[in-house]
Amino acid sequence: MSKQLRVLALHGPNLNMLGVREPDVYGHTTLAQIDEALATQAGGLGCALDCFQSNHEGELIDRVQAARTNADGILINPGGFTHTSVALRDALAGVGLPVVEVHLSNVFARESFRQHSYISGIAVGVISGFGDDSYRLGLEALVAHLRR
């Protein structure tokens, strides 16, 4: 029997405000609901899931670095750090784990500053614009990638 896959789902700044913050852009689903749906999906896919959200760049980096020894892949919505954090990008690249980047909104149809990602260049893939389904699609893609 193969070992159980372990996935770290990271949520960046302001994602704790989902369901309240700009619902016309980000939808009405809360982060707790997203995490619950991801946990159910992960169970169905036969993998373990650890979810973590922080508004603090260093805390996200610490979790990425810890994932080197306790995860097989990372699903990340970096939030605003997508467009600003070389440090988060370097941490993700440094641990050498497959990364799938997800966004609720279509960042390419928004303000020009949102159209650049420091994370995309080191990610296996990017899923953007499908609301909370972006997470579901991202987890499915990451698990499929890990199983190849």
VOPAGU-2260 file (C-alpha; in pm, 1 decimal, decimal comma):
REM VOPAGU-2260
SITE   aa  ch    i         X         Y         Z
SITE  MET   A    0       0,0       0,0       0,0
SITE  SER   A    1     132,0     345,3     -87,6
SITE  LYS   A    2     185,1     607,3     179,7
SITE  GLN   A    3     -84,4     865,6     237,6
SITE  LEU   A    4     -16,5    1195,0      62,4
SITE  ARG   A    5       5,0    1504,3     282,6
SITE  VAL   A    6     -98,4    1845,5     150,9
SITE  LEU   A    7     -53,4    2184,2     314,1
SITE  ALA   A    8    -319,5    2440,3     218,0
SITE  LEU   A    9    -201,0    2793,9     285,8
SITE  HIS   A   10    -418,9    3103,5     280,1
SITE  GLY   A   11    -258,3    3446,2     276,9
SITE  PRO   A   12    -361,3    3784,3     413,7
SITE  ASN   A   13    -723,8    3894,1     433,9
SITE  LEU   A   14    -856,7    3552,0     335,5
SITE  ASN   A   15    -984,9    3518,1     691,5
SITE  MET   A   16   -1235,9    3785,8     584,1
SITE  LEU   A   17   -1390,5    3578,2     303,6
SITE  GLY   A   18   -1767,5    3598,4     301,6
SITE  VAL   A   19   -1750,3    3953,1     439,6
SITE  ARG   A   20   -1482,9    4129,3     236,0
SITE  GLU   A   21   -1592,1    4238,6    -113,2
SITE  PRO   A   22   -1836,5    3950,9    -171,8
SITE  ASP   A   23   -1898,3    4077,7    -525,4
SITE  VAL   A   24   -1532,7    3991,0    -600,2
SITE  TYR   A   25   -1457,9    3703,0    -361,5
SITE  GLY   A   26   -1800,1    3547,7    -305,6
SITE  HIS   A   27   -1998,8    3466,2       6,2
SITE  THR   A   28   -1820,0    3145,8     106,3
SITE  THR   A   29   -1616,4    3176,0     426,0
SITE  LEU   A   30   -1264,3    3043,8     472,8
SITE  ALA   A   31   -1396,8    2793,9     728,7
SITE  GLN   A   32   -1636,6    2660,5     464,2
SITE  ILE   A   33   -1353,9    2635,2     210,3
SITE  ASP   A   34   -1133,8    2449,2     459,1
SITE  GLU   A   35   -1419,3    2212,7     547,9
SITE  ALA   A   36   -1486,9    2136,5     180,4
SITE  LEU   A   37   -1114,1    2083,3     118,0
SITE  ALA   A   38   -1089,4    1844,0     413,8
SITE  THR   A   39   -1383,9    1641,1     281,8
SITE  GLN   A   40   -1234,4    1635,9     -66,9
SITE  ALA   A   41    -889,6    1540,1      65,9
SITE  GLY   A   42   -1042,6    1248,6     255,5
SITE  GLY   A   43   -1211,3    1131,0     -62,9
SITE  LEU   A   44    -880,7    1157,0    -246,5
SITE  GLY   A   45    -707,1     957,8      26,3
SITE  CYS   A   46    -479,0    1233,7     145,2
SITE  ALA   A   47    -423,2    1421,3     469,1
SITE  LEU   A   48    -474,9    1797,7     467,1
SITE  ASP   A   49    -339,7    2069,4     694,1
SITE  CYS   A   50    -494,3    2417,1     648,2
SITE  PHE   A   51    -337,0    2739,3     773,5
SITE  GLN   A   52    -417,4    3108,8     725,7
SITE  SER   A   53    -214,3    3408,2     832,1
SITE  ASN   A   54    -201,3    3778,7     765,9
SITE  HIS   A   55     169,8    3767,3     849,2
SITE  GLU   A   56     429,2    3686,5     584,4
SITE  GLY   A   57     676,5    3534,0     830,3
SITE  GLU   A   58     419,0    3289,9     968,3
SITE  LEU   A   59     340,9    3167,9     616,5
SITE  ILE   A   60     712,3    3129,1     544,2
SITE  ASP   A   61     759,7    2932,5     867,3
SITE  ARG   A   62     479,7    2693,2     762,7
SITE  VAL   A   63     630,0    2652,8     416,0
SITE  GLN   A   64     968,4    2569,5     564,3
SITE  ALA   A   65     813,7    2318,3     807,7
SITE  ALA   A   66     630,9    2154,5     515,7
SITE  ARG   A   67     966,8    2031,4     387,6
SITE  THR   A   68     944,8    1746,1     638,5
SITE  ASN   A   69     568,7    1702,7     684,0
SITE  ALA   A   70     400,9    1757,9     344,8
SITE  ASP   A   71     423,8    1626,9      -9,0
SITE  GLY   A   72     279,0    1935,2    -178,8
SITE  ILE   A   73     144,8    2284,1    -113,4
SITE  LEU   A   74    -182,5    2440,2    -226,8
SITE  ILE   A   75    -157,5    2815,7    -179,8
SITE  ASN   A   76    -366,9    3124,7    -219,7
SITE  PRO   A   77    -104,0    3385,7    -133,0
SITE  GLY   A   78    -358,7    3669,3    -133,9
SITE  GLY   A   79    -188,6    4006,8    -164,0
SITE  PHE   A   80     152,9    3845,1    -113,8
SITE  THR   A   81     110,8    3703,8    -465,7
SITE  HIS   A   82     217,1    4039,0    -606,0
SITE  THR   A   83     468,2    4150,1    -343,4
SITE  SER   A   84     651,0    3869,2    -166,7
SITE  VAL   A   85     981,9    3756,1    -303,6
SITE  ALA   A   86    1045,7    3605,2      41,2
SITE  LEU   A   87     740,5    3376,4      18,9
SITE  ARG   A   88     837,0    3278,9    -334,9
SITE  ASP   A   89    1189,3    3195,1    -222,2
SITE  ALA   A   90    1058,9    2984,0      67,0
SITE  LEU   A   91     829,6    2789,0    -166,9
SITE  ALA   A   92    1111,2    2735,2    -417,0
SITE  GLY   A   93    1353,9    2644,5    -140,7
SITE  VAL   A   94    1155,5    2353,8       2,5
SITE  GLY   A   95    1134,9    2184,8    -336,4
SITE  LEU   A   96     773,8    2069,5    -300,6
SITE  PRO   A   97     519,5    2090,3    -582,3
SITE  VAL   A   98     306,2    2404,3    -546,4
SITE  VAL   A   99     -32,8    2484,2    -697,5
SITE  GLU   A  100    -134,6    2850,9    -679,3
SITE  VAL   A  101    -505,3    2932,3    -657,6
SITE  HIS   A  102    -707,9    3254,0    -667,6
SITE  LEU   A  103   -1079,8    3304,6    -618,6
SITE  SER   A  104   -1101,8    3588,7    -868,3
SITE  ASN   A  105    -959,4    3604,9   -1218,0
SITE  VAL   A  106    -653,4    3813,2   -1134,0
SITE  PHE   A  107    -582,8    3864,8   -1505,0
SITE  ALA   A  108    -912,0    4051,6   -1548,4
SITE  ARG   A  109    -842,3    4286,8   -1256,4
SITE  GLU   A  110    -606,7    4574,9   -1184,6
SITE  SER   A  111    -271,3    4557,2   -1361,2
SITE  PHE   A  112     -76,5    4519,5   -1034,7
SITE  ARG   A  113    -268,8    4197,2    -964,0
SITE  GLN   A  114    -163,1    4045,5   -1295,3
SITE  HIS   A  115     192,1    3972,9   -1180,1
SITE  SER   A  116     264,2    3681,7    -947,1
SITE  TYR   A  117     594,9    3604,8    -781,3
SITE  ILE   A  118     460,6    3253,9    -712,6
SITE  SER   A  119     342,1    3142,8   -1058,7
SITE  GLY   A  120     691,9    3094,9   -1196,3
SITE  ILE   A  121     774,1    2823,4    -942,3
SITE  ALA   A  122     426,1    2663,8    -932,6
SITE  VAL   A  123     324,9    2343,5   -1108,0
SITE  GLY   A  124      14,1    2533,2   -1215,6
SITE  VAL   A  125    -223,5    2819,9   -1140,7
SITE  ILE   A  126    -601,5    2810,4   -1110,7
SITE  SER   A  127    -772,9    3147,7   -1107,0
SITE  GLY   A  128   -1122,6    3286,6   -1137,4
SITE  PHE   A  129   -1350,0    3001,0   -1032,4
SITE  GLY   A  130   -1441,6    3129,6    -686,4
SITE  ASP   A  131   -1415,9    2869,9    -413,4
SITE  ASP   A  132   -1407,1    2601,0    -684,3
SITE  SER   A  133   -1050,9    2721,6    -754,3
SITE  TYR   A  134    -944,6    2548,8    -433,4
SITE  ARG   A  135   -1124,6    2224,4    -525,0
SITE  LEU   A  136    -972,4    2223,0    -871,6
SITE  GLY   A  137    -630,9    2309,1    -729,5
SITE  LEU   A  138    -635,4    2026,1    -476,4
SITE  GLU   A  139    -746,8    1779,0    -742,4
SITE  ALA   A  140    -467,3    1892,6    -975,3
SITE  LEU   A  141    -203,3    1883,6    -701,1
SITE  VAL   A  142    -297,7    1532,5    -588,7
SITE  ALA   A  143    -298,3    1409,8    -949,4
SITE  HIS   A  144      46,3    1564,3    -998,8
SITE  LEU   A  145     179,3    1401,8    -679,6
SITE  ARG   A  146      51,7    1061,9    -787,4
SITE  ARG   A  147     229,7    1072,9   -1123,9
